[in-house]
Amino acid sequence: MPDITLSNVQKSYGAGPNAVRDLDLKIGNGEFMCLLGPSGCGKTTTLRMIAGLENLTGGRIEVGDQVIDCPASGQFVGPEKRGMGLVFQSYALWPHLTIERNVDFGLRLRKVAKAEREDRVAKVMKALDIEKYRKRYPSQLSGGQQQRVALARMLAVNPSVLLLDEPLSNLDARLRLEMRTELKRIHAEFGTTIVFVTHDQWEAMTLATQIAVMNEGTLQQIGSPNDIYDRPANRFVAEFVGSPPINIVEVSGNNALDRSLKSWLRTRLGEGLAIGSVGLRPEALQIAATELAVPKGHFSHEAQVTGILPTGGSWIIELNIEGRVVFLTTTTSPSLRGGERVWLHARPTALHVFDKEGNRLTKADSALLRAEEGVQVVRDTRENGRNG
C-alpha cells in the first residue's frame, strides 16, 4: 500500500469551530500509526475521513499518487474502493452466524472461490487462535475472543490498511493487555498498515511506530513513542502523556520551588529566553537525604515527604514544597517516613522548558545538555584525582 497523505485537511459540521483543522499527516506503508488525544479532539473524525465515511470540508487525502478525497476538485473514491478495512469500537458481529461464517462474511460478499475462502479463513483463525471456536456463536465468546473474531473477519479480506477505532476500550485490563500483544504480533506478521485511534496513552506508547497527538482538532506533535515522551513539543503533549502526570512548575509563581528553579535556570540559560514553565517527569526526579548528597550540577530543593503510595513493583512519593505538591516515582522501596525532610533533585536534561505560550524551548535543551556535560567533566576529573 502506498503512503497515505493528508494535506491541509478540514472538517466542519456547521456551527462552531472545525472538528479537524489544517491537518497535515503522512502515514507510511507498513506503519502502525496511533491517533492519540482526548475525547472530541478529532481523531475518530480523521479515521472516518481516511475510511471514506466522512467527506472532507477542505484539503486533500491521497493514497500514493491517487487523490481519494478533494472537495476543491470534486474527487472522491468510495469507501468500498479504497482497499481499507475498518474495525469499530463495537465488534459488530452477526449474532446468528457461527464464528467461521462471521470471519468469511466479507469473502462471500466479494464472491471469493470456496477453496481460497476456506484457506484464508483457516490461516487467519489459526493466527488469532480462534480455530477452536469456529462452530460457536458470538454470544458464547468472551469480549476478548469476540474482538479477535472482528479482527479476523477484517484480516481475511486482506485489506491494505487496517483502521481501528478504539477497538480495545470495551475490554477489561487483562484482556486489553493480551490484545495489545496480539495487535503487535499481527502487525509484525501481516505487515499491514494500521491506523489506530485511542485516548489511552499506554496503548499508543506500547503499540505504535508513530504517534500523532491531537487536541481540539489540531495536530500537536507527531513522532515515535520515545520522541513524544522524551521531547514533548508543548505543554499539552507533556501533560497528556505520562502516568503519573508530569510535574509543571510555573517560573513566574511565588512558591519557593518556582523562585528557586527560576534562579537556577537564569544562571545556566541567561536572561534571553522567555521561560513560562518547566516540566519534571516523576521518574526523572530523585531524593537525597541531605543537600551535600545532591550530585553537583543538579537542580535541587528541600521538600517534605507527605505520602508514599505503593503501586506494586514501584512507589509514588508525594512531596510538599510550601503547599506545592510534587510527585516522583521509584522502583526501589523507599526508606522514608511521612513528615521527613529530604532534598529533591534532577539532572539538567531532565527539565522540559516551555515558553509562555506553552511551546518547547529547544534552545534551552542544548544549553541544559551543555550544563550536564559540564557536570560529567567535573565528575570525571574528581574520579581521576581519586584514582591518582
C-alpha positions in Angstrom: 0.0 0.0 0.0 1.4 3.4 -0.9 1.7 6.2 1.7 -1.4 7.9 2.9 -1.1 11.7 2.8 -3.5 14.2 4.4 -2.8 17.8 3.2 -4.4 20.8 5.0 -7.5 18.6 5.8 -10.5 20.4 7.2 -13.8 19.0 8.6 -16.7 21.2 9.7 -20.1 20.1 10.9 -21.5 23.6 10.6 -21.7 25.8 13.7 -18.7 26.1 15.9 -15.0 25.5 15.2 -13.9 22.8 12.7 -13.7 19.3 14.1 -10.4 19.0 12.3 -8.3 21.9 11.3 -5.2 22.3 9.0 -4.2 18.7 9.4 -1.1 17.6 7.6 -0.2 13.9 8.2 1.7 11.2 6.3 1.2 7.6 7.1 3.9 5.4 5.7 3.5 2.0 4.2 3.5 -0.7 6.9 3.4 1.8 9.7 1.5 1.4 12.9 0.1 4.9 13.4 -1.8 5.8 16.5 -4.0 8.9 16.6 -3.9 9.9 20.3 -5.9 12.5 22.1 -8.7 13.3 24.5 -12.4 12.8 23.6 -13.5 15.4 21.0 -10.0 16.1 19.6 -10.9 14.9 16.1 -9.1 11.6 16.0 -12.1 9.4 15.1 -13.3 12.0 12.6 -9.8 11.8 10.9 -10.0 8.0 10.8 -13.5 8.2 9.3 -12.3 10.6 6.6 -9.5 8.2 5.7 -12.0 5.4 5.5 -14.4 7.4 3.3 -17.2 7.5 5.8 -16.9 11.3 6.2 -16.4 13.8 3.4 -13.7 16.5 3.7 -14.8 20.1 4.1 -11.4 21.2 2.7 -7.9 19.9 1.9 -7.0 16.6 0.2 -6.3 12.9 1.0 -4.1 10.9 -1.3 -3.0 7.3 -1.4 0.2 7.3 -3.3 -0.5 9.4 -6.4 -4.2 8.9 -6.3 -6.5 11.5 -4.8 -9.3 9.8 -2.9 -10.9 12.9 -1.5 -10.6 16.5 -2.5 -13.7 18.8 -2.4 -12.0 21.6 -4.4 -11.6 19.3 -7.5 -14.7 17.2 -6.8 -12.7 13.9 -6.5 -14.0 11.2 -4.2 -13.3 7.5 -4.0 -16.0 5.5 -2.2 -15.0 3.5 1.0 -15.6 0.2 -0.8 -12.9 1.0 -3.4 -10.2 2.2 -1.0 -8.8 -1.2 0.0 -9.2 -0.4 3.6 -10.7 -2.4 6.5 -12.4 -0.7 9.5 -12.9 -2.3 12.9 -15.3 -0.4 15.1 -15.3 0.1 18.9 -18.3 -2.3 19.0 -17.5 -5.7 17.5 -20.5 -5.7 15.1 -20.6 -9.5 14.7 -23.6 -11.2 13.2 -25.2 -12.9 16.3 -27.0 -15.6 14.1 -23.8 -16.7 12.3 -21.1 -19.0 13.6 -17.6 -17.7 14.2 -16.5 -19.3 10.9 -19.3 -17.6 9.0 -18.6 -14.3 10.6 -14.9 -14.5 9.6 -15.7 -15.4 5.9 -18.6 -12.9 5.6 -16.5 -10.4 3.7 -15.1 -13.0 1.4 -18.5 -14.3 0.5 -19.6 -10.7 -0.4 -16.6 -10.5 -2.7 -17.5 -13.8 -4.2 -14.1 -15.4 -3.5 -13.9 -19.0 -4.6 -14.7 -21.6 -1.9 -11.3 -23.2 -1.8 -9.5 -19.9 -1.5 -12.1 -18.6 1.0 -11.6 -21.7 3.3 -7.8 -21.4 3.0 -7.8 -17.7 4.0 -10.2 -18.3 6.9 -8.2 -21.2 8.2 -5.0 -19.2 8.2 -6.3 -16.1 9.9 -8.3 -18.1 12.5 -5.1 -20.0 13.3 -3.1 -16.8 13.5 -5.5 -15.3 16.0 -6.0 -18.6 17.9 -9.8 -18.8 17.4 -9.9 -22.1 15.4 -11.5 -24.0 18.3 -14.4 -21.6 18.3 -15.3 -21.8 14.7 -18.7 -23.6 15.3 -19.7 -21.3 18.2 -21.8 -18.2 18.1 -20.6 -14.7 19.2 -22.7 -14.8 22.4 -20.7 -17.9 23.5 -17.4 -16.0 23.5 -15.8 -13.5 25.8 -15.2 -9.9 24.9 -11.6 -10.6 24.0 -12.5 -13.6 21.9 -15.1 -11.5 20.0 -12.5 -8.8 19.4 -10.3 -11.5 17.8 -13.1 -12.6 15.6 -13.8 -9.0 14.4 -10.1 -8.6 13.6 -10.0 -12.0 11.8 -13.0 -11.0 9.7 -11.2 -7.9 8.5 -7.8 -9.6 8.0 -9.4 -12.3 6.0 -10.2 -9.9 3.2 -6.6 -8.8 3.2 -7.0 -5.0 3.4 -4.1 -2.8 2.5 -4.9 -0.6 5.5 -6.5 -1.6 8.8 -8.3 1.2 10.6 -9.1 0.5 14.2 -11.4 2.9 16.2 -10.7 2.3 19.9 -11.2 -1.5 19.5 -10.0 -2.3 23.0 -12.0 0.1 25.1 -14.7 -2.5 25.9 -12.2 -5.0 27.3 -11.1 -5.4 30.9 -7.5 -4.6 31.9 -6.1 -8.1 31.4 -7.8 -8.6 28.0 -6.6 -5.2 26.9 -3.0 -6.3 27.6 -3.5 -9.5 25.7 -5.0 -7.8 22.7 -2.2 -5.2 22.6 0.3 -8.1 22.3 -1.9 -9.7 19.7 -2.1 -6.5 17.6 1.7 -6.1 17.8 2.1 -9.7 16.5 -0.5 -9.1 13.7 1.4 -6.0 12.6 4.7 -7.9 12.5 3.2 -11.0 10.8 1.0 -9.4 8.2 2.9 -6.2 7.6 -0.4 -4.3 7.3 -0.5 -0.5 7.6 -2.5 0.1 10.8 -4.2 3.4 11.9 -5.3 3.0 15.5 -7.5 5.6 17.3 -7.2 5.7 21.1 -7.3 8.1 24.1 -5.2 5.6 26.1 -1.6 6.8 26.1 -0.3 3.4 27.1 -2.0 1.7 24.1 -0.3 4.3 21.9 3.1 4.0 23.6 3.2 0.2 23.5 1.7 -0.3 20.0 2.7 2.5 17.7 5.7 3.0 15.5 4.5 6.6 15.1 2.1 8.6 17.3 0.1 11.7 16.2 -1.1 13.6 19.2 -4.2 15.7 18.6 -6.1 18.3 20.6 -9.2 20.4 19.7 -9.0 19.4 16.0 -5.3 20.2 15.5 -2.1 18.1 15.3 0.1 18.8 18.3 3.0 16.5 17.6 4.0 13.5 15.5 6.9 11.2 16.3 8.0 7.9 17.7 6.8 6.9 21.2 10.2 7.9 22.6 10.1 11.3 20.8 6.6 12.0 22.2 7.6 11.1 25.7 11.2 12.4 25.9 10.8 15.6 23.9 7.1 16.8 24.0 6.6 19.7 21.6 4.4 21.6 24.0 2.8 21.5 27.5 -0.3 19.8 26.2 1.7 16.8 25.0 3.8 16.8 28.1 0.8 16.7 30.4 -1.3 14.3 28.3 1.4 11.6 28.0 2.8 10.1 31.2 1.4 8.5 34.4 1.7 9.8 37.0 1.5 13.1 35.0 4.4 15.4 34.6 5.1 18.0 37.4 4.7 21.5 36.0 6.4 24.4 37.7 5.4 28.0 36.7 8.5 30.0 36.9 6.5 33.2 37.3 5.0 31.9 40.5 5.9 32.9 44.1 6.3 29.5 45.6 9.7 28.6 46.8 10.1 26.0 44.1 9.2 28.5 41.4 11.7 31.1 42.6 14.5 28.5 43.1 14.0 26.9 39.7 13.8 30.3 38.0 17.1 31.4 39.6 18.8 28.0 38.7 17.8 28.4 35.1 18.9 32.0 34.9 22.4 31.1 35.8 22.5 28.4 33.0 20.4 29.9 30.3 20.8 33.6 30.9 18.1 36.2 30.6 17.4 35.9 26.9 14.8 33.2 26.9 11.2 33.9 27.9 10.5 30.9 30.0 6.9 30.2 31.1 7.0 26.9 32.7 9.2 23.8 33.3 8.1 20.1 33.4 9.7 17.5 35.5 8.7 13.9 34.9 8.2 11.9 38.2 10.6 9.1 37.3 13.3 11.7 36.4 13.3 13.1 40.0 15.4 11.7 42.8 15.7 12.1 46.5 18.8 12.8 48.6 18.9 12.7 52.4 21.0 15.9 52.6 22.0 18.8 50.4 25.6 17.6 50.4 24.4 14.3 48.9 22.9 16.0 45.8 25.1 15.4 42.7 27.0 18.5 41.6 25.2 20.5 38.8 21.7 19.0 39.6 18.8 21.3 40.3 17.7 20.7 43.9 15.3 21.9 46.5 14.3 20.9 50.0 10.9 19.2 50.4 8.8 17.3 52.9 7.5 13.8 52.4 3.7 13.8 52.7 2.8 10.4 51.2 4.2 7.1 50.0 1.9 5.2 47.6 2.9 1.6 46.7 1.6 0.5 43.2 3.1 -3.0 43.1 6.6 -3.0 41.8 7.0 0.8 42.1 6.2 3.6 44.6 4.8 7.1 44.1 6.2 9.5 46.6 4.3 12.7 47.3 6.4 15.7 48.3 5.3 19.2 49.5 7.2 22.4 49.0 5.4 25.3 50.7 2.0 24.0 49.6 3.1 22.9 46.1 2.7 19.1 45.6 5.3 17.3 43.6 5.2 13.6 42.7 8.1 11.3 41.9 8.3 7.5 41.2 10.9 4.9 42.1 11.3 1.2 41.6 13.3 0.9 44.8 11.5 0.5 48.1 11.9 3.9 49.8 13.0 4.0 53.4 11.1 7.3 54.1 8.5 8.4 56.6 5.8 10.9 56.4 6.9 14.4 57.5 10.6 13.7 56.8 12.7 16.5 55.2 14.6 15.5 52.1 16.3 17.1 49.0 14.5 16.7 45.7 16.9 16.9 42.7 17.1 16.3 38.9 19.8 16.4 36.3 19.7 19.3 33.9 18.5 17.4 30.8 15.5 16.1 32.8 14.0 19.6 32.7 11.4 20.2 29.9 11.4 24.0 29.4 8.4 25.7 27.7 7.8 29.3 26.7 4.9 31.5 27.8 2.7 30.1 25.0 3.5 26.5 26.2 5.8 25.6 23.3 9.0 23.7 23.9 12.1 25.9 24.1 14.7 23.9 22.1 17.4 26.5 22.8 17.1 25.6 26.4 17.6 21.9 25.6 21.0 22.5 24.1 22.1 24.8 26.9 21.0 22.2 29.6 22.8 19.5 27.7 26.0 21.5 27.8 25.4 22.0 31.5 25.0 18.3 32.0 28.1 17.6 30.0 29.9 20.1 32.3 28.7 18.1 35.3 30.2 14.9 33.7 33.5 16.6 33.2 33.6 17.6 36.8 32.8 14.0 37.9 35.5 12.5 35.6 38.1 15.0 37.0 37.2 14.1 40.6 37.3 10.4 39.8 40.7 10.7 38.1 42.0 12.7 41.1 40.9 9.9 43.5 42.4 7.2 41.3 45.7 9.1 41.0 
